[in-house]
Amino acid sequence: MPSKRVTIIGGGIVGLATACKLSRRCPSVRVTVLEKEDKVCAHQSGHNSGVLHAGLYYKPGSLKARLAVSGVRELVAYCQQHNVPHEICGKLVVATDESEVPRLRDLHERGARNGLEGLRLLNRDQMREIEPHVGGVAALHVPQEGIVDYGRVCEAMRTEIESAGGSVVLGAEVTALALTNGEWRIGTTAAEQAADFVINCAGAFSDRIAAMAGVGGHKIRPRRGQYVILDKDQNYLVRSVIFQVPTKLGKGILVTTTYHGNLMLGPNAEEIDDKTDVGTDAGTLELIVQQARRSVPGFDMRKALTSFAGNRPVSGSKDWIIEASPVRNFINLIGIDSPGLTASPAIALKIVSILQNCGLVMEPDPSFAAQRRPIIRKKAADFHGDVNSPDPALHIICRCEQVTEAEIVDCMSRGIPVQSLDAVKFRTRAGMGRCQGTFCGPRVRQLLAEKLKVAPDQIKGRGEGSSSLAQRAKRADLFKL
């Protein structure tokens, strides 16, 4: 009997997690992920808060609640197995004035009903024992939440998929879907694909993919969130993730230290029409800064490095849609917004269960155990790298992030094409520091040129087929906020 073919549309974390689960449980199945950009996690999965959510906010019994609670445990275990940067630092939800305290109590009750353990309501003094620099009058402590580098999660998942014999096809935007004689024909900008099952994990574009397959009635309205990134010398202000009491539009403004040590503020929540618009503007960022100071007042905006934005795929449904559609062998996911990143392993398991109910036979391979070496690690205090060192392991290319020549060469040897400054930045953080690539950009370009045996001017800033560069607020304007 020929192998069944499963094609997943969308190379974000949900699509990749699903491909990973299928690769482990169905080694005989041919798994293909189609991604329209030139890298995985190019949209929501790469433009977010980097928080591991434990299921605090969501209606008890809902898909969001159930899959977040189980998903965060699975995702942490995955990070541990695959050397993905993460930290369980806990979260405080801060009431900035007395009027928000009743909603804080409601959150405590909801979290307990969702199965979260160790929740504590704190008064002002108790709150400041944990976070001395936080303002407000009370807080809810959520000990099992944390921070993660979702880009590294997606990179690890892609490595696992390809190690198991699956494929991730980049630059493959889906242009047509047709079911003919029980077989799906998938037109893309790369090449036509054929599949027995199609899984729609297209995020903000999932309504368009569903319509192509003949499943109408869905509408995704992107909800943009803008962020500000500050220098690492501001991270002394918070030890855990600091959220404010949520509003109807979202979980509110957070202040957190990223896993890599920067201070981050945001996001807001603004309904927009253009699904590709991830620009930022000084006016909106000013409002975010003002709101962030209600919970953490002491940060210095003269230490701002950059800004970015991400679009959450919000549908008209109050809960996620994850189902076998009325169209044969088309699995439909609609409106997978927060906490979809954290819940991705649990979402993937649900999809596997749906595929089983659709007749896909699961034959797990007990011998398969993919693991991933980290490309970059936090440098120890006794690390003595130098920009002039002849030793690649000590030869620093990026001063701000302490990225070495050996790490950049390593990222090029993982079987994933690395041919642009942006690709190196995504995999190693070279260019993400204080100087934003001013120092290391030419050095990375020269190193890439040497390894690829091309002229330096052939190394582009961004890969061929990348989406258009977003308009961002100028760094000089951030200093004034």
Secondary structure as UniProt FT lines:
FT   STRAND          5..9
FT   HELIX           13..25
FT   TURN            27..28
FT   STRAND          30..34
FT   HELIX           44..46
FT   STRAND          51..52
FT   TURN            60..61
FT   HELIX           63..81
FT   TURN            82..83
FT   STRAND          86..87
FT   STRAND          91..95
FT   HELIX           98..100
FT   HELIX           101..113
FT   TURN            114..115
FT   STRAND          120..123
FT   HELIX           124..130
FT   TURN            132..133
FT   STRAND          138..142
FT   TURN            143..144
FT   STRAND          146..148
FT   HELIX           150..163
FT   TURN            164..165
FT   STRAND          167..169
FT   STRAND          174..180
FT   TURN            181..182
FT   STRAND          183..188
FT   STRAND          193..195
FT   STRAND          197..200
FT   HELIX           203..205
FT   HELIX           206..212
FT   TURN            213..214
FT   STRAND          221..230
FT   HELIX           232..237
FT   STRAND          241..244
FT   TURN            248..249
FT   STRAND          254..257
FT   TURN            259..260
FT   STRAND          263..266
FT   STRAND          270..271
FT   TURN            275..276
FT   HELIX           282..292
FT   TURN            293..295
FT   TURN            297..298
FT   HELIX           301..303
FT   STRAND          304..314
FT   STRAND          321..324
FT   TURN            328..329
FT   STRAND          330..334
FT   TURN            338..339
FT   HELIX           340..357
FT   TURN            358..359
FT   TURN            366..367
FT   TURN            381..382
FT   TURN            387..388
FT   TURN            392..394
FT   STRAND          395..398
FT   TURN            399..402
FT   STRAND          403..404
FT   HELIX           405..411
FT   TURN            412..413
FT   HELIX           421..428
FT   TURN            430..431
FT   TURN            434..439
FT   HELIX           440..452
FT   HELIX           456..458
FT   TURN            464..465
FT   HELIX           475..479
//
